[in-house]
Amino acid sequence: TQVSQTGTFRFTGLPAGEYYAATVRESELATWRRADVLARMAATAARVTADWGQVASVNLEQDR
């Protein structure tokens, strides 16, 4: 999903599970789904576990 003008993002209706949250540079928009790019992002991604109906939050910072 894209970040809003205020720097927030939201997902709704996700099933319970474990997720990785990471920023993607604009230059990687075309390639972020490649296995090598995902592996690199997973190494530093924030991990989020959510149960059904739970609200979870995470703060992310993009590398400059």
mmCIF file as Biopython writes it, N, C-alpha, C and O atoms, coordinates in Angstrom:
data_model
#
loop_
_atom_site.group_PDB
_atom_site.id
_atom_site.type_symbol
_atom_site.label_atom_id
_atom_site.label_alt_id
_atom_site.label_comp_id
_atom_site.label_asym_id
_atom_site.label_entity_id
_atom_site.label_seq_id
_atom_site.pdbx_PDB_ins_code
_atom_site.Cartn_x
_atom_site.Cartn_y
_atom_site.Cartn_z
_atom_site.occupancy
_atom_site.B_iso_or_equiv
_atom_site.auth_seq_id
_atom_site.auth_asym_id
_atom_site.pdbx_PDB_model_num
ATOM 1   N N  . THR A ? 1  ? 0.839  -1.174  0.000   1.0 0.0 1  A 1 
ATOM 2   C CA . THR A ? 1  ? 0.000  0.000   0.000   1.0 0.0 1  A 1 
ATOM 3   C C  . THR A ? 1  ? 0.886  1.241   0.000   1.0 0.0 1  A 1 
ATOM 4   O O  . THR A ? 1  ? 2.065  1.163   0.346   1.0 0.0 1  A 1 
ATOM 5   N N  . GLN A ? 2  ? 0.344  2.341   -0.372  1.0 0.0 2  A 1 
ATOM 6   C CA . GLN A ? 2  ? 1.106  3.582   -0.363  1.0 0.0 2  A 1 
ATOM 7   C C  . GLN A ? 2  ? 0.898  4.326   0.950   1.0 0.0 2  A 1 
ATOM 8   O O  . GLN A ? 2  ? -0.125 4.171   1.617   1.0 0.0 2  A 1 
ATOM 9   N N  . VAL A ? 3  ? 1.866  5.116   1.298   1.0 0.0 3  A 1 
ATOM 10  C CA . VAL A ? 3  ? 1.817  5.938   2.497   1.0 0.0 3  A 1 
ATOM 11  C C  . VAL A ? 3  ? 1.026  7.209   2.199   1.0 0.0 3  A 1 
ATOM 12  O O  . VAL A ? 3  ? 1.149  7.789   1.120   1.0 0.0 3  A 1 
ATOM 13  N N  . SER A ? 4  ? 0.217  7.635   3.162   1.0 0.0 4  A 1 
ATOM 14  C CA . SER A ? 4  ? -0.557 8.864   2.987   1.0 0.0 4  A 1 
ATOM 15  C C  . SER A ? 4  ? 0.350  10.085  3.097   1.0 0.0 4  A 1 
ATOM 16  O O  . SER A ? 4  ? 1.539  9.966   3.394   1.0 0.0 4  A 1 
ATOM 17  N N  . GLN A ? 5  ? -0.222 11.246  2.857   1.0 0.0 5  A 1 
ATOM 18  C CA . GLN A ? 5  ? 0.542  12.488  2.971   1.0 0.0 5  A 1 
ATOM 19  C C  . GLN A ? 5  ? 1.014  12.741  4.392   1.0 0.0 5  A 1 
ATOM 20  O O  . GLN A ? 5  ? 1.974  13.482  4.605   1.0 0.0 5  A 1 
ATOM 21  N N  . THR A ? 6  ? 0.346  12.131  5.370   1.0 0.0 6  A 1 
ATOM 22  C CA . THR A ? 6  ? 0.751  12.296  6.765   1.0 0.0 6  A 1 
ATOM 23  C C  . THR A ? 6  ? 1.752  11.232  7.206   1.0 0.0 6  A 1 
ATOM 24  O O  . THR A ? 6  ? 2.185  11.221  8.358   1.0 0.0 6  A 1 
ATOM 25  N N  . GLY A ? 7  ? 2.121  10.330  6.281   1.0 0.0 7  A 1 
ATOM 26  C CA . GLY A ? 7  ? 3.109  9.304   6.597   1.0 0.0 7  A 1 
ATOM 27  C C  . GLY A ? 7  ? 2.546  8.049   7.226   1.0 0.0 7  A 1 
ATOM 28  O O  . GLY A ? 7  ? 3.291  7.251   7.794   1.0 0.0 7  A 1 
ATOM 29  N N  . THR A ? 8  ? 1.236  7.861   7.132   1.0 0.0 8  A 1 
ATOM 30  C CA . THR A ? 8  ? 0.618  6.673   7.710   1.0 0.0 8  A 1 
ATOM 31  C C  . THR A ? 8  ? 0.145  5.729   6.606   1.0 0.0 8  A 1 
ATOM 32  O O  . THR A ? 8  ? -0.021 6.121   5.451   1.0 0.0 8  A 1 
ATOM 33  N N  . PHE A ? 9  ? -0.064 4.479   6.999   1.0 0.0 9  A 1 
ATOM 34  C CA . PHE A ? 9  ? -0.613 3.506   6.070   1.0 0.0 9  A 1 
ATOM 35  C C  . PHE A ? 9  ? -1.523 2.575   6.851   1.0 0.0 9  A 1 
ATOM 36  O O  . PHE A ? 9  ? -1.426 2.487   8.075   1.0 0.0 9  A 1 
ATOM 37  N N  . ARG A ? 10 ? -2.408 1.880   6.143   1.0 0.0 10 A 1 
ATOM 38  C CA . ARG A ? 10 ? -3.360 1.012   6.814   1.0 0.0 10 A 1 
ATOM 39  C C  . ARG A ? 10 ? -3.726 -0.155  5.907   1.0 0.0 10 A 1 
ATOM 40  O O  . ARG A ? 10 ? -3.925 0.002   4.702   1.0 0.0 10 A 1 
ATOM 41  N N  . PHE A ? 11 ? -3.808 -1.319  6.517   1.0 0.0 11 A 1 
ATOM 42  C CA . PHE A ? 11 ? -4.364 -2.504  5.873   1.0 0.0 11 A 1 
ATOM 43  C C  . PHE A ? 11 ? -5.571 -2.918  6.689   1.0 0.0 11 A 1 
ATOM 44  O O  . PHE A ? 11 ? -5.528 -2.870  7.918   1.0 0.0 11 A 1 
ATOM 45  N N  . THR A ? 12 ? -6.627 -3.318  6.045   1.0 0.0 12 A 1 
ATOM 46  C CA . THR A ? 12 ? -7.796 -3.822  6.754   1.0 0.0 12 A 1 
ATOM 47  C C  . THR A ? 12 ? -8.174 -5.181  6.195   1.0 0.0 12 A 1 
ATOM 48  O O  . THR A ? 12 ? -7.928 -5.475  5.025   1.0 0.0 12 A 1 
ATOM 49  N N  . GLY A ? 13 ? -8.772 -6.006  7.041   1.0 0.0 13 A 1 
ATOM 50  C CA . GLY A ? 13 ? -9.271 -7.301  6.589   1.0 0.0 13 A 1 
ATOM 51  C C  . GLY A ? 13 ? -8.204 -8.352  6.366   1.0 0.0 13 A 1 
ATOM 52  O O  . GLY A ? 13 ? -8.463 -9.359  5.707   1.0 0.0 13 A 1 
ATOM 53  N N  . LEU A ? 14 ? -7.007 -8.145  6.900   1.0 0.0 14 A 1 
ATOM 54  C CA . LEU A ? 14 ? -5.969 -9.167  6.744   1.0 0.0 14 A 1 
ATOM 55  C C  . LEU A ? 14 ? -6.271 -10.356 7.636   1.0 0.0 14 A 1 
ATOM 56  O O  . LEU A ? 14 ? -6.746 -10.172 8.756   1.0 0.0 14 A 1 
ATOM 57  N N  . PRO A ? 15 ? -6.011 -11.567 7.173   1.0 0.0 15 A 1 
ATOM 58  C CA . PRO A ? 15 ? -6.197 -12.721 8.044   1.0 0.0 15 A 1 
ATOM 59  C C  . PRO A ? 15 ? -5.142 -12.731 9.151   1.0 0.0 15 A 1 
ATOM 60  O O  . PRO A ? 15 ? -4.070 -12.142 9.010   1.0 0.0 15 A 1 
ATOM 61  N N  . ALA A ? 16 ? -5.462 -13.403 10.243  1.0 0.0 16 A 1 
ATOM 62  C CA . ALA A ? 16 ? -4.499 -13.538 11.338  1.0 0.0 16 A 1 
ATOM 63  C C  . ALA A ? 16 ? -3.231 -14.185 10.791  1.0 0.0 16 A 1 
ATOM 64  O O  . ALA A ? 16 ? -3.290 -15.070 9.938   1.0 0.0 16 A 1 
ATOM 65  N N  . GLY A ? 17 ? -2.091 -13.731 11.291  1.0 0.0 17 A 1 
ATOM 66  C CA . GLY A ? 17 ? -0.837 -14.317 10.835  1.0 0.0 17 A 1 
ATOM 67  C C  . GLY A ? 17 ? 0.346  -13.440 11.160  1.0 0.0 17 A 1 
ATOM 68  O O  . GLY A ? 17 ? 0.229  -12.428 11.850  1.0 0.0 17 A 1 
ATOM 69  N N  . GLU A ? 18 ? 1.488  -13.851 10.646  1.0 0.0 18 A 1 
ATOM 70  C CA . GLU A ? 18 ? 2.717  -13.097 10.821  1.0 0.0 18 A 1 
ATOM 71  C C  . GLU A ? 18 ? 3.051  -12.400 9.514   1.0 0.0 18 A 1 
ATOM 72  O O  . GLU A ? 18 ? 2.950  -12.984 8.436   1.0 0.0 18 A 1 
ATOM 73  N N  . TYR A ? 19 ? 3.448  -11.146 9.630   1.0 0.0 19 A 1 
ATOM 74  C CA . TYR A ? 19 ? 3.714  -10.319 8.459   1.0 0.0 19 A 1 
ATOM 75  C C  . TYR A ? 19 ? 5.055  -9.620  8.598   1.0 0.0 19 A 1 
ATOM 76  O O  . TYR A ? 19 ? 5.552  -9.404  9.703   1.0 0.0 19 A 1 
ATOM 77  N N  . TYR A ? 20 ? 5.626  -9.272  7.462   1.0 0.0 20 A 1 
ATOM 78  C CA . TYR A ? 20 ? 6.814  -8.426  7.394   1.0 0.0 20 A 1 
ATOM 79  C C  . TYR A ? 20 ? 6.361  -7.062  6.888   1.0 0.0 20 A 1 
ATOM 80  O O  . TYR A ? 20 ? 5.566  -6.975  5.953   1.0 0.0 20 A 1 
ATOM 81  N N  . ALA A ? 21 ? 6.861  -6.009  7.500   1.0 0.0 21 A 1 
ATOM 82  C CA . ALA A ? 21 ? 6.558  -4.651  7.050   1.0 0.0 21 A 1 
ATOM 83  C C  . ALA A ? 21 ? 7.867  -3.957  6.701   1.0 0.0 21 A 1 
ATOM 84  O O  . ALA A ? 21 ? 8.790  -3.916  7.514   1.0 0.0 21 A 1 
ATOM 85  N N  . ALA A ? 22 ? 7.944  -3.416  5.501   1.0 0.0 22 A 1 
ATOM 86  C CA . ALA A ? 22 ? 9.171  -2.760  5.054   1.0 0.0 22 A 1 
ATOM 87  C C  . ALA A ? 22 ? 8.817  -1.649  4.077   1.0 0.0 22 A 1 
ATOM 88  O O  . ALA A ? 22 ? 7.767  -1.678  3.434   1.0 0.0 22 A 1 
ATOM 89  N N  . THR A ? 23 ? 9.690  -0.690  3.979   1.0 0.0 23 A 1 
ATOM 90  C CA . THR A ? 23 ? 9.516  0.366   2.985   1.0 0.0 23 A 1 
ATOM 91  C C  . THR A ? 23 ? 10.144 -0.083  1.669   1.0 0.0 23 A 1 
ATOM 92  O O  . THR A ? 23 ? 11.063 -0.902  1.645   1.0 0.0 23 A 1 
ATOM 93  N N  . VAL A ? 24 ? 9.633  0.466   0.592   1.0 0.0 24 A 1 
ATOM 94  C CA . VAL A ? 24 ? 10.164 0.174   -0.742  1.0 0.0 24 A 1 
ATOM 95  C C  . VAL A ? 24 ? 10.494 1.504   -1.395  1.0 0.0 24 A 1 
ATOM 96  O O  . VAL A ? 24 ? 9.644  2.390   -1.489  1.0 0.0 24 A 1 
ATOM 97  N N  . ARG A ? 25 ? 11.707 1.634   -1.836  1.0 0.0 25 A 1 
ATOM 98  C CA . ARG A ? 25 ? 12.100 2.856   -2.548  1.0 0.0 25 A 1 
ATOM 99  C C  . ARG A ? 25 ? 11.361 2.931   -3.881  1.0 0.0 25 A 1 
ATOM 100 O O  . ARG A ? 25 ? 11.020 1.911   -4.479  1.0 0.0 25 A 1 
ATOM 101 N N  . GLU A ? 26 ? 11.127 4.138   -4.322  1.0 0.0 26 A 1 
ATOM 102 C CA . GLU A ? 26 ? 10.444 4.324   -5.604  1.0 0.0 26 A 1 
ATOM 103 C C  . GLU A ? 26 ? 11.193 3.612   -6.726  1.0 0.0 26 A 1 
ATOM 104 O O  . GLU A ? 26 ? 10.573 3.086   -7.651  1.0 0.0 26 A 1 
ATOM 105 N N  . SER A ? 27 ? 12.509 3.592   -6.650  1.0 0.0 27 A 1 
ATOM 106 C CA . SER A ? 27 ? 13.311 2.936   -7.689  1.0 0.0 27 A 1 
ATOM 107 C C  . SER A ? 27 ? 13.141 1.422   -7.691  1.0 0.0 27 A 1 
ATOM 108 O O  . SER A ? 27 ? 13.531 0.764   -8.655  1.0 0.0 27 A 1 
ATOM 109 N N  . GLU A ? 28 ? 12.558 0.846   -6.614  1.0 0.0 28 A 1 
ATOM 110 C CA . GLU A ? 28 ? 12.358 -0.598  -6.531  1.0 0.0 28 A 1 
ATOM 111 C C  . GLU A ? 28 ? 10.913 -1.025  -6.801  1.0 0.0 28 A 1 
ATOM 112 O O  . GLU A ? 28 ? 10.590 -2.207  -6.688  1.0 0.0 28 A 1 
ATOM 113 N N  . LEU A ? 29 ? 10.051 -0.083  -7.152  1.0 0.0 29 A 1 
ATOM 114 C CA . LEU A ? 29 ? 8.645  -0.421  -7.348  1.0 0.0 29 A 1 
ATOM 115 C C  . LEU A ? 29 ? 8.437  -1.496  -8.408  1.0 0.0 29 A 1 
ATOM 116 O O  . LEU A ? 29 ? 7.522  -2.310  -8.284  1.0 0.0 29 A 1 
ATOM 117 N N  . ALA A ? 30 ? 9.250  -1.512  -9.425  1.0 0.0 30 A 1 
ATOM 118 C CA . ALA A ? 30 ? 9.089  -2.492  -10.503 1.0 0.0 30 A 1 
ATOM 119 C C  . ALA A ? 30 ? 9.680  -3.853  -10.154 1.0 0.0 30 A 1 
ATOM 120 O O  . ALA A ? 30 ? 9.359  -4.850  -10.801 1.0 0.0 30 A 1 
ATOM 121 N N  . THR A ? 31 ? 10.542 -3.905  -9.135  1.0 0.0 31 A 1 
ATOM 122 C CA . THR A ? 31 ? 11.268 -5.155  -8.868  1.0 0.0 31 A 1 
ATOM 123 C C  . THR A ? 31 ? 11.083 -5.708  -7.461  1.0 0.0 31 A 1 
ATOM 124 O O  . THR A ? 31 ? 11.670 -6.743  -7.145  1.0 0.0 31 A 1 
ATOM 125 N N  . TRP A ? 32 ? 10.292 -5.066  -6.598  1.0 0.0 32 A 1 
ATOM 126 C CA . TRP A ? 32 ? 10.248 -5.481  -5.197  1.0 0.0 32 A 1 
ATOM 127 C C  . TRP A ? 32 ? 9.716  -6.892  -5.003  1.0 0.0 32 A 1 
ATOM 128 O O  . TRP A ? 32 ? 9.954  -7.485  -3.951  1.0 0.0 32 A 1 
ATOM 129 N N  . ARG A ? 33 ? 9.011  -7.448  -5.965  1.0 0.0 33 A 1 
ATOM 130 C CA . ARG A ? 33 ? 8.474  -8.809  -5.838  1.0 0.0 33 A 1 
ATOM 131 C C  . ARG A ? 33 ? 9.486  -9.886  -6.212  1.0 0.0 33 A 1 
ATOM 132 O O  . ARG A ? 33 ? 9.212  -11.072 -6.032  1.0 0.0 33 A 1 
ATOM 133 N N  . ARG A ? 34 ? 10.634 -9.502  -6.721  1.0 0.0 34 A 1 
ATOM 134 C CA . ARG A ? 34 ? 11.670 -10.492 -7.048  1.0 0.0 34 A 1 
ATOM 135 C C  . ARG A ? 34 ? 12.200 -11.126 -5.766  1.0 0.0 34 A 1 
ATOM 136 O O  . ARG A ? 34 ? 12.308 -10.460 -4.736  1.0 0.0 34 A 1 
ATOM 137 N N  . ALA A ? 35 ? 12.526 -12.405 -5.832  1.0 0.0 35 A 1 
ATOM 138 C CA . ALA A ? 35 ? 12.975 -13.148 -4.650  1.0 0.0 35 A 1 
ATOM 139 C C  . ALA A ? 35 ? 14.205 -12.522 -4.006  1.0 0.0 35 A 1 
ATOM 140 O O  . ALA A ? 35 ? 14.294 -12.476 -2.779  1.0 0.0 35 A 1 
ATOM 141 N N  . ASP A ? 36 ? 15.153 -12.040 -4.798  1.0 0.0 36 A 1 
ATOM 142 C CA . ASP A ? 36 ? 16.369 -11.458 -4.206  1.0 0.0 36 A 1 
ATOM 143 C C  . ASP A ? 36 ? 16.073 -10.150 -3.492  1.0 0.0 36 A 1 
ATOM 144 O O  . ASP A ? 36 ? 16.670 -9.869  -2.453  1.0 0.0 36 A 1 
ATOM 145 N N  . VAL A ? 37 ? 15.172 -9.352  -4.024  1.0 0.0 37 A 1 
ATOM 146 C CA . VAL A ? 37 ? 14.815 -8.083  -3.388  1.0 0.0 37 A 1 
ATOM 147 C C  . VAL A ? 37 ? 14.016 -8.361  -2.119  1.0 0.0 37 A 1 
ATOM 148 O O  . VAL A ? 37 ? 14.254 -7.723  -1.094  1.0 0.0 37 A 1 
ATOM 149 N N  . LEU A ? 38 ? 13.070 -9.304  -2.169  1.0 0.0 38 A 1 
ATOM 150 C CA . LEU A ? 38 ? 12.293 -9.655  -0.982  1.0 0.0 38 A 1 
ATOM 151 C C  . LEU A ? 38 ? 13.184 -10.201 0.129   1.0 0.0 38 A 1 
ATOM 152 O O  . LEU A ? 38 ? 12.984 -9.875  1.299   1.0 0.0 38 A 1 
ATOM 153 N N  . ALA A ? 39 ? 14.152 -11.017 -0.221  1.0 0.0 39 A 1 
ATOM 154 C CA . ALA A ? 39 ? 15.065 -11.576 0.787   1.0 0.0 39 A 1 
ATOM 155 C C  . ALA A ? 39 ? 15.864 -10.467 1.461   1.0 0.0 39 A 1 
ATOM 156 O O  . ALA A ? 39 ? 16.063 -10.495 2.675   1.0 0.0 39 A 1 
ATOM 157 N N  . ARG A ? 40 ? 16.317 -9.501  0.689   1.0 0.0 40 A 1 
ATOM 158 C CA . ARG A ? 40 ? 17.071 -8.387  1.261   1.0 0.0 40 A 1 
ATOM 159 C C  . ARG A ? 40 ? 16.186 -7.551  2.178   1.0 0.0 40 A 1 
ATOM 160 O O  . ARG A ? 40 ? 16.618 -7.148  3.258   1.0 0.0 40 A 1 
ATOM 161 N N  . MET A ? 41 ? 14.954 -7.289  1.758   1.0 0.0 41 A 1 
ATOM 162 C CA . MET A ? 41 ? 14.046 -6.508  2.587   1.0 0.0 41 A 1 
ATOM 163 C C  . MET A ? 41 ? 13.649 -7.270  3.850   1.0 0.0 41 A 1 
ATOM 164 O O  . MET A ? 41 ? 13.533 -6.663  4.914   1.0 0.0 41 A 1 
ATOM 165 N N  . ALA A ? 42 ? 13.438 -8.574  3.759   1.0 0.0 42 A 1 
ATOM 166 C CA . ALA A ? 42 ? 13.025 -9.377  4.917   1.0 0.0 42 A 1 
ATOM 167 C C  . ALA A ? 42 ? 14.072 -9.361  6.020   1.0 0.0 42 A 1 
ATOM 168 O O  . ALA A ? 42 ? 13.739 -9.471  7.200   1.0 0.0 42 A 1 
ATOM 169 N N  . ALA A ? 43 ? 15.324 -9.224  5.643   1.0 0.0 43 A 1 
ATOM 170 C CA . ALA A ? 43 ? 16.399 -9.230  6.634   1.0 0.0 43 A 1 
ATOM 171 C C  . ALA A ? 43 ? 16.289 -8.071  7.615   1.0 0.0 43 A 1 
ATOM 172 O O  . ALA A ? 43 ? 16.738 -8.183  8.756   1.0 0.0 43 A 1 
ATOM 173 N N  . THR A ? 44 ? 15.700 -6.960  7.188   1.0 0.0 44 A 1 
ATOM 174 C CA . THR A ? 44 ? 15.598 -5.788  8.062   1.0 0.0 44 A 1 
ATOM 175 C C  . THR A ? 44 ? 14.149 -5.355  8.306   1.0 0.0 44 A 1 
ATOM 176 O O  . THR A ? 44 ? 13.916 -4.341  8.964   1.0 0.0 44 A 1 
ATOM 177 N N  . ALA A ? 45 ? 13.187 -6.098  7.794   1.0 0.0 45 A 1 
ATOM 178 C CA . ALA A ? 45 ? 11.777 -5.734  7.930   1.0 0.0 45 A 1 
ATOM 179 C C  . ALA A ? 45 ? 11.307 -5.856  9.380   1.0 0.0 45 A 1 
ATOM 180 O O  . ALA A ? 45 ? 11.831 -6.653  10.158  1.0 0.0 45 A 1 
ATOM 181 N N  . ALA A ? 46 ? 10.311 -5.048  9.716   1.0 0.0 46 A 1 
ATOM 182 C CA . ALA A ? 46 ? 9.654  -5.176  11.013  1.0 0.0 46 A 1 
ATOM 183 C C  . ALA A ? 46 ? 8.693  -6.351  10.922  1.0 0.0 46 A 1 
ATOM 184 O O  . ALA A ? 46 ? 7.969  -6.498  9.937   1.0 0.0 46 A 1 
ATOM 185 N N  . ARG A ? 47 ? 8.691  -7.177  11.943  1.0 0.0 47 A 1 
ATOM 186 C CA . ARG A ? 47 ? 7.768  -8.315  11.963  1.0 0.0 47 A 1 
ATOM 187 C C  . ARG A ? 47 ? 6.557  -7.952  12.812  1.0 0.0 47 A 1 
ATOM 188 O O  . ARG A ? 47 ? 6.682  -7.401  13.905  1.0 0.0 47 A 1 
ATOM 189 N N  . VAL A ? 48 ? 5.385  -8.276  12.279  1.0 0.0 48 A 1 
ATOM 190 C CA . VAL A ? 48 ? 4.132  -7.949  12.956  1.0 0.0 48 A 1 
ATOM 191 C C  . VAL A ? 48 ? 3.284  -9.216  13.007  1.0 0.0 48 A 1 
ATOM 192 O O  . VAL A ? 48 ? 3.079  -9.870  11.985  1.0 0.0 48 A 1 
ATOM 193 N N  . THR A ? 49 ? 2.796  -9.557  14.182  1.0 0.0 49 A 1 
ATOM 194 C CA . THR A ? 49 ? 1.885  -10.683 14.348  1.0 0.0 49 A 1 
ATOM 195 C C  . THR A ? 49 ? 0.524  -10.120 14.721  1.0 0.0 49 A 1 
ATOM 196 O O  . THR A ? 49 ? 0.409  -9.307  15.639  1.0 0.0 49 A 1 
ATOM 197 N N  . ALA A ? 50 ? -0.498 -10.552 14.013  1.0 0.0 50 A 1 
ATOM 198 C CA . ALA A ? 50 ? -1.849 -10.047 14.267  1.0 0.0 50 A 1 
ATOM 199 C C  . ALA A ? 50 ? -2.819 -11.212 14.397  1.0 0.0 50 A 1 
ATOM 200 O O  . ALA A ? 50 ? -2.776 -12.164 13.617  1.0 0.0 50 A 1 
ATOM 201 N N  . ASP A ? 51 ? -3.694 -11.122 15.392  1.0 0.0 51 A 1 
ATOM 202 C CA . ASP A ? 51 ? -4.790 -12.074 15.553  1.0 0.0 51 A 1 
ATOM 203 C C  . ASP A ? 51 ? -6.027 -11.483 14.899  1.0 0.0 51 A 1 
ATOM 204 O O  . ASP A ? 51 ? -6.060 -10.292 14.589  1.0 0.0 51 A 1 
ATOM 205 N N  . TRP A ? 52 ? -7.047 -12.313 14.686  1.0 0.0 52 A 1 
ATOM 206 C CA . TRP A ? 52 ? -8.286 -11.826 14.095  1.0 0.0 52 A 1 
ATOM 207 C C  . TRP A ? 52 ? -8.848 -10.681 14.918  1.0 0.0 52 A 1 
ATOM 208 O O  . TRP A ? 52 ? -8.961 -10.792 16.138  1.0 0.0 52 A 1 
ATOM 209 N N  . GLY A ? 53 ? -9.200 -9.592  14.269  1.0 0.0 53 A 1 
ATOM 210 C CA . GLY A ? 53 ? -9.810 -8.452  14.920  1.0 0.0 53 A 1 
ATOM 211 C C  . GLY A ? 53 ? -8.841 -7.566  15.681  1.0 0.0 53 A 1 
ATOM 212 O O  . GLY A ? 53 ? -9.248 -6.553  16.249  1.0 0.0 53 A 1 
ATOM 213 N N  . GLN A ? 54 ? -7.583 -7.925  15.701  1.0 0.0 54 A 1 
ATOM 214 C CA . GLN A ? 54 ? -6.585 -7.140  16.431  1.0 0.0 54 A 1 
ATOM 215 C C  . GLN A ? 54 ? -6.119 -5.955  15.604  1.0 0.0 54 A 1 
ATOM 216 O O  . GLN A ? 54 ? -6.008 -6.043  14.381  1.0 0.0 54 A 1 
ATOM 217 N N  . VAL A ? 55 ? -5.849 -4.857  16.275  1.0 0.0 55 A 1 
ATOM 218 C CA . VAL A ? 55 ? -5.243 -3.692  15.638  1.0 0.0 55 A 1 
ATOM 219 C C  . VAL A ? 55 ? -3.772 -3.700  16.032  1.0 0.0 55 A 1 
ATOM 220 O O  . VAL A ? 55 ? -3.448 -3.750  17.219  1.0 0.0 55 A 1 
ATOM 221 N N  . ALA A ? 56 ? -2.889 -3.652  15.058  1.0 0.0 56 A 1 
ATOM 222 C CA . ALA A ? 56 ? -1.458 -3.630  15.322  1.0 0.0 56 A 1 
ATOM 223 C C  . ALA A ? 56 ? -0.865 -2.412  14.636  1.0 0.0 56 A 1 
ATOM 224 O O  . ALA A ? 56 ? -1.384 -1.949  13.620  1.0 0.0 56 A 1 
ATOM 225 N N  . SER A ? 57 ? 0.206  -1.902  15.184  1.0 0.0 57 A 1 
ATOM 226 C CA . SER A ? 57 ? 0.878  -0.765  14.543  1.0 0.0 57 A 1 
ATOM 227 C C  . SER A ? 57 ? 2.372  -1.005  14.527  1.0 0.0 57 A 1 
ATOM 228 O O  . SER A ? 57 ? 2.916  -1.752  15.341  1.0 0.0 57 A 1 
ATOM 229 N N  . VAL A ? 58 ? 3.020  -0.350  13.579  1.0 0.0 58 A 1 
ATOM 230 C CA . VAL A ? 58 ? 4.460  -0.474  13.429  1.0 0.0 58 A 1 
ATOM 231 C C  . VAL A ? 58 ? 4.984  0.842   12.889  1.0 0.0 58 A 1 
ATOM 232 O O  . VAL A ? 58 ? 4.344  1.469   12.045  1.0 0.0 58 A 1 
ATOM 233 N N  . ASN A ? 59 ? 6.131  1.261   13.365  1.0 0.0 59 A 1 
ATOM 234 C CA . ASN A ? 59 ? 6.790  2.463   12.854  1.0 0.0 59 A 1 
ATOM 235 C C  . ASN A ? 59 ? 7.922  2.033   11.932  1.0 0.0 59 A 1 
ATOM 236 O O  . ASN A ? 59 ? 8.748  1.197   12.299  1.0 0.0 59 A 1 
ATOM 237 N N  . LEU A ? 60 ? 7.956  2.600   10.749  1.0 0.0 60 A 1 
ATOM 238 C CA . LEU A ? 60 ? 8.982  2.269   9.761   1.0 0.0 60 A 1 
ATOM 239 C C  . LEU A ? 60 ? 9.739  3.521   9.368   1.0 0.0 60 A 1 
ATOM 240 O O  . LEU A ? 60 ? 9.177  4.616   9.323   1.0 0.0 60 A 1 
ATOM 241 N N  . GLU A ? 61 ? 11.010 3.350   9.084   1.0 0.0 61 A 1 
ATOM 242 C CA . GLU A ? 61 ? 11.815 4.422   8.528   1.0 0.0 61 A 1 
ATOM 243 C C  . GLU A ? 61 ? 12.515 3.892   7.293   1.0 0.0 61 A 1 
ATOM 244 O O  . GLU A ? 61 ? 13.071 2.793   7.300   1.0 0.0 61 A 1 
ATOM 245 N N  . GLN A ? 62 ? 12.482 4.677   6.243   1.0 0.0 62 A 1 
ATOM 246 C CA . GLN A ? 62 ? 13.136 4.267   5.008   1.0 0.0 62 A 1 
ATOM 247 C C  . GLN A ? 62 ? 14.603 4.688   5.065   1.0 0.0 62 A 1 
ATOM 248 O O  . GLN A ? 62 ? 14.938 5.793   5.491   1.0 0.0 62 A 1 
ATOM 249 N N  . ASP A ? 63 ? 15.472 3.765   4.619   1.0 0.0 63 A 1 
ATOM 250 C CA . ASP A ? 63 ? 16.882 4.108   4.517   1.0 0.0 63 A 1 
ATOM 251 C C  . ASP A ? 63 ? 17.050 5.249   3.541   1.0 0.0 63 A 1 
ATOM 252 O O  . ASP A ? 63 ? 16.382 5.296   2.508   1.0 0.0 63 A 1 
ATOM 253 N N  . ARG A ? 64 ? 17.920 6.148   3.856   1.0 0.0 64 A 1 
ATOM 254 C CA . ARG A ? 64 ? 18.154 7.296   2.971   1.0 0.0 64 A 1 
ATOM 255 C C  . ARG A ? 64 ? 19.301 7.030   2.037   1.0 0.0 64 A 1 
ATOM 256 O O  . ARG A ? 64 ? 19.643 7.885   1.220   1.0 0.0 64 A 1 
#
